[in-house]
Amino acid sequence: MPEENLYDKLRLECHHKSQDCSAMRYIFEQRAKRLNWRVTLIKAFGVIVPAAVGITALGYGLDNTMLKDLIVIAVPVSCIQFAISLWAIIYNWDGELAYSYEGIQSYNPLYSQYHELASYPPNNFDDLKQKFDLINIEMSFRSQQDASHNIAEWENRMGMRYSLREHQVACVGCKKTPLSLDSTDCDVCGKFSFRYKYF
């Protein structure tokens, strides 16, 4: 294959890689939002429920009717909170939240490097290939780390839709350029609504 064709092919690959980075960054942004909300809620309930009972007992005494009514509510709420906290420990929500933030920070520079290499490449193929290979080493390392964090198929489709919209590229599945981030029935850039996540 002529070097000119290899050069153009590699530039196109840089564009594709930058789109992949954009998709992965979005996936981790959405994960961080979901997990941050859940972790914050667990911590808030862990403080609010016992504090409410304690303050009511201190303020009104142990024999007060208000305290007894509050305990009736607090016991089932505490049981639910305990069950969710146990779930969070088993699935390591704190660790996954930290990794999501790390993923966002890692994919930002990777996206910039691929995008810059595609948009402003060196003049000859060898220099382009050398820079591409260096970025690819870091990308490969990041992908290996991601593999142990169970990125679901629906998350990949969601990230794909975001990246296609961001770069104004048509989907290979539905042949449409996304105008919104709403889920569709496309097998490539859709099917990430609630029913596809859990059913």
Buried (B, 14 or more C-beta within 10 A) or exposed (E): EEEEEEBEEBBEBBBBBBBBBBBBBBBBBBBBEBBBEBBEEBEEBBEEBEEBBEEBBEEEEEEEEEBEEBBEEBEEEBEEBEEBBEEBEEEEBEEBBEBBBBBBEBBEEBBEBBBBBBEEBBEEBEEBBEBBEEBBEEBEEBEEEBEEBEBEEBBBBBBBBBBBBBBEBEBEBBEEEBEEBEBBEBEBBBBBEEEBBEE
